[in-house]
Amino acid sequence: MPRQEKQTPARRSIRPLATVLPYLSRYRGLAIGAAVSLTIAAATTLTLPLAVRRMIDHGFSNSDSGFINTYFSMLMVLAVVLALASAARYYFVISLGERIVADLRRDVFARVMQLSASFFDVNQSGEIVSRLTADATQIKSAVGATASVALRNLILCLGAMGMMVYTSPKLSSLVLAAIPLIVFPLVGFGRSVRRRSREAQDMLAAASAYAGEAIAATRTVQAFNGEESARSRYGSAVEAAYRAARAATRARSVLTAFAITMVFGSVVAVLWFGARDVLADSLSAGTLGQFLLYSVFAAGSLGALSEVWGELSQAAGAAERLNELLNEVPEIEAPEHPVAMPVPATGAVEFENVHFAYPARPDYKSLRGLSFAVRPGETVAIVGPSGAGKSTVFSMLLRYYDPAKGTIRVDGTDVRAVDPEELRERLAIVPQDVTIFATSVHDNIAFGVPDASREAVRAAAVAAQADEFIGRLDRGYDTLVGERGVTLSGGQRQRIAIARAILKNAPILLLDEATSALDAESETLVQKALDVLMQERTTLVIAHRLATVLKADRILVMEHGRIVEEGTHESLIRQGGLYAKLARLQFDHGAEALFVASPAPISP
Ligand SMILES: Nc1ncnc2c1ncn2[C@@H]1O[C@H](COP(=O)(O)OP(=O)(O)OP(=O)(O)O)[C@@H](O)[C@H]1O
């Protein structure tokens, strides 16, 4: 998301909250229940001053105790109605808030899952998580508690004003004249609260993003004695969030003080007039009492409304941040009329004059006219110095990004013309940094095929040389492996990833060999697992091991985003070019199993 757009102020203060309206209409039952119970509660409250007037003007002067009994029984009934209506209001309104925010969270998450790699190149995951949690919570309190208070006070305020007019049109006209004086400044304050609150949420998200990163990397932080600097960086992020939140709160306090002074000030002024009318006998004491209660209701609810306005403005800041995610358009989307890929899949891959620069680094071309073709069933090794563009080839094939120029074809079809889901069905990847989810071993292997049977998962694990170690775990395939698979060794994680790819059984395998050295036994096991996986399918492997290049049908040597040499190990060694240099480096350093990543000058 373009960051500069984030700060664009919307013209109207609480407009971003309109996002929740479609959700509101989805739950009409709850919304109607809330509205009805709100109305009943407010109407009941409004009848109380009527009773007070009757008591003052008639009740105490009348010695008929029957009248008093009926009167107080009625009041008791009213109290029970008020209590029940308030309880129902609370239930409906809070449930509605929870319901809407659950839906909103789900929709925002679903949208985030669809976004392209380029989005995540520039946005931090912790920042996004903060939107899903902190911002959504603010909206929940706005929709739930705040909206309920707002509606109740709005009804109460309008009702009280109506009753004021009914009680004394003369005094009411004075009150009504004061209202614009109060409302307009309130709206202005509300806008400033929204802006500040948005800033506070941005700051909080930045702090969360940093916390997420640091917590995920505690081992590295500790290894480098970085606790102190991490602590102080997080501390200042939190401090900045606090300052921004305080600024928002300050704006809200000013708003509240202003509102209460104005509202009660005008009530006092009006009553002053009223008191003179009573003295002049043109108004009964009971009527002034009734008017007084209604104006206190009206003033109280206006005061509450001003506070609610502050809260709604704050929630609008949060809604704005969620809207940005909801409105984010994935860069890679299925075409409107996707071309069907040929069936059965053959596993052919072709790059034709592909040029590409990462969106986060538009001036640097990672691929510069890359062309090659891989026949169905062929095993092709890609080698080259660090930064040559090897991993980029995989990202392009998986269509994380689209090329600036040129065409990529899978099974003869341009990848841009097909549904990305159909394309990715045909590809299985074993990345260098294996992703393990904090769930069971079974679910990790079955990640691409969630309905796979236990037998199928087991068969894949056996083929990936993983069954034995899984059997030794506490609960076998049901063992939870911890976040990012922390309870597993590097080799074990890799074999789980291989089992995942075996289970997916896609016609094209993308393999990014791990550079990290495994112990000899793990190495042999991983190698065996890969041999199984590579059988009978097209394999593109970013190779770091001699064994792998020796086994490949063909080796592509990449440098600066294009192919510079091509052939078998022997023919390339004979050519004496870049490959020969890379290979020599490896032998010179005696690391038989590893390709050295960059062709540094050979030391004498
Ligand atoms: N997400 C990204 N955003 C911007 N630039 C990137 C991104 N990923 C890679 N690059 C750049 O693109 C170039 C090619 O990177 P790539 O990862 O494809 O290299 P590689 O050959 O796989 O290197 P290595 O062997 O070190 O993994 C590098 O210069 C790298 O800095």
The ligand as a Tripos MOL2 file, in Angstrom:
@<TRIPOS>MOLECULE
LIG
   31    33     1     0     0
SMALL
NO_CHARGES

@<TRIPOS>ATOM
      1 N1         11.7000   -8.9320   -2.9720 N.pl3     1 LIG1
      2 C1         12.7110   -8.2710   -3.5440 C.ar      1 LIG1
      3 N2         12.6280   -6.9360   -3.7000 N.ar      1 LIG1
      4 C2         13.6410   -6.2540   -4.2970 C.ar      1 LIG1
      5 N3         14.7490   -6.8270   -4.7710 N.ar      1 LIG1
      6 C3         14.8980   -8.1560   -4.6580 C.ar      1 LIG1
      7 C4         13.8820   -8.9460   -4.0350 C.ar      1 LIG1
      8 N4         14.2890  -10.2310   -4.0410 N.ar      1 LIG1
      9 C5         15.4920  -10.2370   -4.6480 C.ar      1 LIG1
     10 N5         15.8710   -9.0050   -5.0300 N.ar      1 LIG1
     11 C6         17.0800   -8.6400   -5.7790 C.3       1 LIG1
     12 O1         17.0440   -9.3090   -7.0300 O.3       1 LIG1
     13 C7         18.3260   -9.8300   -7.3920 C.3       1 LIG1
     14 C8         18.2070  -11.3350   -7.6740 C.3       1 LIG1
     15 O2         17.8700  -11.9710   -6.4590 O.3       1 LIG1
     16 P1         17.6770  -13.5330   -6.3360 P.3       1 LIG1
     17 O3         17.1540  -13.7870   -4.9830 O.co2     1 LIG1
     18 O4         16.9010  -14.0430   -7.4770 O.co2     1 LIG1
     19 O5         19.1790  -14.0300   -6.4480 O.3       1 LIG1
     20 P2         19.7490  -15.5170   -6.2850 P.3       1 LIG1
     21 O6         20.5090  -15.7950   -7.5320 O.co2     1 LIG1
     22 O7         18.6750  -16.4420   -5.9330 O.co2     1 LIG1
     23 O8         20.7470  -15.3130   -5.0900 O.3       1 LIG1
     24 P3         21.1480  -16.3430   -3.8820 P.3       1 LIG1
     25 O9         21.9050  -17.4590   -4.4780 O.co2     1 LIG1
     26 O10        22.0240  -15.4960   -3.0060 O.co2     1 LIG1
     27 O11        19.8830  -16.7520   -3.2430 O.co2     1 LIG1
     28 C9         19.2450   -9.5070   -6.2330 C.3       1 LIG1
     29 O12        20.0120   -8.3870   -6.6110 O.3       1 LIG1
     30 C10        18.3320   -9.1340   -5.0850 C.3       1 LIG1
     31 O13        18.9030   -8.1160   -4.3040 O.3       1 LIG1
@<TRIPOS>BOND
     1     1     2 1
     2     2     3 ar
     3     2     7 ar
     4     3     4 ar
     5     4     5 ar
     6     5     6 ar
     7     6     7 ar
     8     6    10 ar
     9     7     8 ar
    10     8     9 ar
    11     9    10 ar
    12    10    11 1
    13    11    12 1
    14    11    30 1
    15    12    13 1
    16    13    14 1
    17    13    28 1
    18    14    15 1
    19    15    16 1
    20    16    17 2
    21    16    18 1
    22    16    19 1
    23    19    20 1
    24    20    21 2
    25    20    22 1
    26    20    23 1
    27    23    24 1
    28    24    25 2
    29    24    26 1
    30    24    27 1
    31    28    29 1
    32    28    30 1
    33    30    31 1
@<TRIPOS>SUBSTRUCTURE
     1 LIG1         1 GROUP 0 **** ****
